[in-house]
Amino acid sequence: MITIKVDKKTCKHDGRCVEICPIKILRMNEKEGVPEFIPGGGDICINCGHCFAFCPPGSIELSTMNPKESMRLEQSKLPNAEQVELLLKGRRSIRTYKDEPLKKESIEKLLDCARYAPSGINRQPVNWIVINDKEQVHELSASVINWMEGLLQAKSPMAASFRFDRLVGAWKNGEDMICRSAPCVIIAYGLKDDPMVPQSCTIAATYLELAAFGFGLGACWAGYVNLAVNISEDVGKFAGLPARATVGGAMMVGHPKYRYSRIPFRNTPKIIWKL
């Protein structure tokens, strides 16, 4: 159960925290005019921290969150609209990397950003596997190739549809088109029986990719790894995927070998307006 404590001296008594509560479990105490949980509210609180984050003077303290220990959101330091647009449009999928390992601290920064990705009812179901060793990443690619070869031999429609023959052929010629010789692969996973997992993992991996670009690193979705670990037991075991787990995002990460100078064109969005 989550509990709430309010500093009555600094509280503005305006009820805004009650208004923004996503699941409507706050009310204003009639006697003191400060927010409080409705009966049983602490038991169903999703610990999203909306009330905590909103309060400018930091009057709200939850049993899980202390305003004195939290990072203050300084509006003046936020990127402006032009900078956000440049970040989103300028991001590129990086498939060529320097032969340089990633520092553990750099990966931890990416994951620290990714953990703030939204998830349904603040379930936060995403877990991570980090393969931060170029040789192990190469072995992961090899295990995916072995799986693909098996499907090709079985004349699987999937193998034909995804042109696994080209990927296997490139591998035999010394070119890794699975993990692109990246120094690191990061996998986002969760439990299969949690309906929030697939989209939560995808959103968290997207956060990670954008954070990588912002930190001067390069990232690219490892789609073949994502596909293989969810289908092949052998590839899943090699990657370290626990039982009853499913992957919702796999990402290659490294130091980009090249920097891009232009923003390419994309299709005009197809929109159905309901006015």
C-alpha positions, 0 to 999 in steps of 0.5 A: 500500500502506498501512503501520501503525506502533505506539507500543509504549510506549502500546499497551495490548496488548489486541488490541481493534483486531484484533477490530474490523478489518472485513476482518480483516487485523490480528493481534497480533505474537507477540513484541511483543504489538502489532498488525500487518498479516497478510501482504499486509494493507497491500495490501488495507486499505480505509483505513477507520481503524477501528483508528486511531479506536478506539485511546484512547491514539493508539498506531496510526499509519497511513501515511494517518492521523496521530493527532497531526493527527486530531480527538479524539472527545470523548464528553461533547460528543456529543448525547444520545438525546433530542437525536438524536431531536429532530434526526431527527424535527424535520428538515423539507424546506424549500421556501421560502427567503430571498432571501439567497445562501449563503456558500461557507464554509457549503457547505464545512462541509456537504460536510465533514460529508457526506464522513464518510457511510458507503460500502461497503468505504470506497469513498468514490465520491461527488463533488459539483457545487455550483451556488451562484448563484440565476440558474444554479439558475433556468436549471437549472430551465428546462432541466428544464422544457424536458425535461419539455415534450418528454416531454409533447409525446411523450405519455410515460407518465412525463410523465403519471405524474409530472404534468409538466403541472402543473409546466410550467404552474406554471413558465409562471405564474412559479412554480418548482416544480423548484428552488423558487427556492433559491439553491443546488443541490448534486448528489452523483454518481459513476461509473455502473459503480461499484455502490456509487455510488447508495446512497453518494450517497443516504447522503451527501446525507442527511448533508448534509441533516441537517447543514444543519438542524443549522447552521440552514440549510434543504434539500430533495431536488431529485427532479426535478433528480435524475431529469432529469440521469440521463435527459436529456443536455442537463440533465446537460450544463447541470448539469456532470455528467461523462461516465459519471457518475450522480446519486444525490442532488440537494439544494436548500439555502438560508436557510429563510424560515420556522421550524417549531414542531411535529413532524407525525405519520407512519405507524406502522412496519410491522415483521416481527419474527423472534424 
